[in-house]
Amino acid sequence: MTWSAWLREQVYPRSGFKRAIRYVVYRMRRLPDQPHRVARGVFAGSLIGFLPLPGLQFVAAWGAARLARGNVLAALLATFNTNPVTTPFFAVLAMTLGHWIMGIEAPLNAKYIGHAFGEAGHDLWFNFMAIFGPEKTQWDGLIKFWHEIYVPYFIGALGPGLILSIAAYYITIPLVEAYQKARAATAHERAERRRKMRAKLAEAAAKLKLRGEKGDDADDDSQGAP
């Protein structure tokens, strides 16, 4: 697979997001755990998925699931609630809300956000190269990015993230309960069919044994006859 194909697959999977979401829900329902523990894991992972924690989402989801006493695998699966298509829209919403809460007045457009990312990236690269040279580190771009982009994003994402994660919690419980009940009923039906089959086989074996014993008795009578 080429780099362009790989990148396209990450942005929009060939199978589509609908199929990917169905797969995550399918895996979630099949988790062998109590419904409320699965739901707690979904809540923890979903909330972490909405927060700006690049590269740390799995670790944070694991810690949040342990803290909430939820299912860890459910939390890891729930972090896939965001994707490259929906994340930019949610990010703008979160930053707008965060700027309003913090009282920051800044134009949240593509030019402003791109410039902030560019300055932060420049500072990161410059400071890395400064380790090997005489230049002094500079932090202006990173500080601006932290105060005007990252912190507002984080604070603004908490409210919508909590609301959506709580909704996911209450949706997960009946889904998992219904699946587990259906699965238990199916397992009971299979066990009942196997029990009936074993009973029929035992009955057939008993009949064959009885016929064999009657045949032996008949042979004994014929041998002792004058």
C-alpha positions in Angstrom: 0.0 0.0 0.0 1.3 3.4 -1.0 1.6 6.3 1.5 -1.2 8.2 -0.3 -3.5 5.1 -0.1 -2.6 4.7 3.6 -3.3 8.3 4.4 -6.6 8.1 2.4 -7.6 5.0 4.4 -6.9 6.8 7.7 -9.0 9.8 6.7 -11.9 7.8 5.1 -11.7 4.0 5.4 -12.5 2.1 2.2 -15.3 0.3 4.0 -16.8 3.6 5.2 -17.3 4.9 8.7 -20.7 3.3 9.0 -19.2 -0.2 8.7 -16.4 0.8 11.1 -18.9 2.1 13.7 -21.0 -1.1 13.3 -17.9 -3.2 14.0 -17.0 -1.2 17.1 -20.6 -1.6 18.4 -20.6 -5.3 17.6 -17.3 -5.8 19.5 -18.7 -3.7 22.4 -21.8 -5.8 22.8 -19.8 -9.1 22.8 -17.5 -8.1 25.7 -17.8 -10.7 28.4 -18.5 -8.4 31.3 -21.4 -6.9 33.2 -23.4 -4.3 31.2 -22.8 -1.4 33.7 -19.0 -2.1 33.6 -19.0 -2.1 29.8 -21.0 1.2 29.9 -18.5 2.7 32.3 -15.7 1.8 30.0 -17.6 3.3 27.1 -18.2 6.5 29.1 -14.5 6.8 30.0 -13.1 6.1 26.6 -15.7 8.3 24.8 -14.8 11.3 27.0 -11.1 10.7 26.4 -11.7 10.5 22.7 -13.2 14.0 22.6 -10.2 15.5 24.5 -7.1 16.8 22.7 -4.7 14.1 23.8 -2.8 13.1 20.7 -0.7 10.0 21.2 -2.0 9.5 24.7 -5.6 8.5 24.2 -5.1 4.8 24.8 -3.1 5.4 27.9 -5.6 8.0 29.2 -8.5 5.7 28.4 -6.9 2.8 30.2 -6.4 5.0 33.3 -9.9 6.5 33.1 -11.5 3.1 32.8 -9.5 1.8 35.8 -10.5 4.9 37.8 -14.2 4.4 36.8 -14.0 0.6 37.4 -15.1 0.1 33.9 -14.2 -2.4 31.2 -10.8 -1.4 29.8 -11.3 -2.9 26.3 -14.6 -1.0 26.0 -12.8 2.2 26.9 -10.2 1.6 24.2 -12.8 0.8 21.6 -14.8 3.9 22.6 -11.9 6.2 21.8 -12.7 5.6 18.1 -15.8 7.9 18.6 -13.8 10.6 16.7 -12.4 10.5 13.2 -10.4 12.8 10.9 -13.7 14.0 9.2 -15.7 15.0 12.3 -12.8 16.1 14.6 -12.2 19.5 12.9 -15.8 20.5 13.3 -15.8 19.4 17.0 -12.5 21.1 17.5 -13.9 24.5 16.3 -17.0 24.0 18.4 -14.8 23.2 21.5 -12.4 26.1 20.9 -15.3 28.5 20.4 -16.9 27.4 23.6 -13.5 27.5 25.4 -12.7 31.0 24.2 -16.2 32.1 25.4 -15.6 30.6 28.8 -12.1 32.0 29.2 -13.0 35.4 27.7 -10.5 35.1 24.9 -11.2 37.2 21.8 -9.6 35.7 18.8 -10.8 35.0 15.2 -11.3 31.2 15.0 -10.7 30.8 11.3 -8.5 28.6 9.3 -5.8 31.3 8.9 -5.6 32.0 12.7 -5.6 28.3 13.7 -3.1 27.4 11.0 -0.8 30.3 12.0 -0.9 29.2 15.7 0.0 25.6 14.7 2.8 26.8 12.4 4.4 29.0 15.1 4.2 26.1 17.7 5.7 23.7 15.2 8.5 26.2 14.4 9.3 26.6 18.1 9.4 22.8 18.6 11.8 22.3 15.7 13.9 25.4 16.6 14.2 24.2 20.3 15.1 20.7 19.2 17.9 22.0 16.9 19.0 24.4 19.7 20.1 21.4 21.7 22.9 20.8 19.2 23.8 24.4 18.6 24.5 27.8 20.3 20.9 29.2 19.8 18.7 29.8 22.8 15.3 28.2 23.0 12.2 30.2 22.2 8.7 29.6 23.6 6.5 32.4 22.4 4.7 30.4 19.7 4.2 27.4 22.0 2.9 29.6 24.8 0.5 31.3 22.5 -0.6 28.0 21.1 -1.1 26.6 24.7 -3.2 29.6 25.9 -5.2 30.3 22.8 -5.7 26.9 21.2 -5.0 23.9 23.4 -6.4 25.0 26.8 -9.6 26.5 25.2 -10.0 23.3 23.2 -9.6 21.2 26.3 -12.0 23.2 28.4 -14.5 23.6 25.6 -14.5 19.9 24.9 -15.3 18.9 28.4 -19.0 20.0 28.3 -20.0 18.5 25.0 -17.8 15.5 25.6 -19.5 14.8 29.0 -23.0 15.1 27.5 -22.2 12.8 24.6 -20.4 10.3 26.8 -23.2 10.2 29.3 -25.6 9.5 26.5 -23.3 6.7 25.2 -23.3 5.3 28.8 -27.1 5.0 28.9 -27.4 3.7 25.4 -24.7 1.0 26.0 -26.4 -0.7 29.0 -29.6 -1.8 27.2 -27.7 -2.8 24.1 -25.3 -5.0 26.0 -28.1 -6.4 28.2 -30.2 -7.3 25.2 -27.3 -8.9 23.4 -26.3 -10.9 26.4 -29.9 -12.1 27.0 -30.2 -13.1 23.4 -26.9 -14.9 23.5 -27.8 -16.7 26.7 -31.1 -17.8 25.2 -29.3 -19.1 22.1 -26.8 -21.0 24.3 -29.7 -22.5 26.3 -31.5 -23.6 23.1 -28.3 -25.2 21.8 -27.7 -26.9 25.2 -31.3 -28.2 25.1 -30.9 -29.6 21.6 -27.7 -31.3 22.6 -29.4 -32.8 25.7 -32.3 -34.1 23.6 -29.9 -35.5 21.0 -27.9 -37.3 23.8 -31.1 -38.7 25.2 -32.2 -40.0 21.8 -28.8 -41.6 21.3 -28.9 -43.2 24.8 -32.4 -44.5 24.1 -31.3 -45.9 20.7 -28.3 -47.5 22.4 -30.4 -49.0 25.1 -32.8 -50.5 22.5 -29.9 -52.0 20.5 -28.5 -53.5 23.7 -31.9 -54.9 24.7 -32.3 -56.5 21.2 -28.8 -57.9 21.5 -29.6 -59.5 24.9 -32.8 -61.0 23.5 -30.9 -62.4 20.6 -28.4 -64.0 23.0 -31.2 -65.6 25.0 -32.7 -67.0 21.9 -29.4 -68.5 20.9 -29.0 -70.1 24.3 -32.5 -71.7 24.1 -31.8 -73.1 20.6 -28.5 -74.6 21.7 -30.0 -76.4 24.8 -33.0 -77.7 22.9 -33.1 -81.7 22.5 
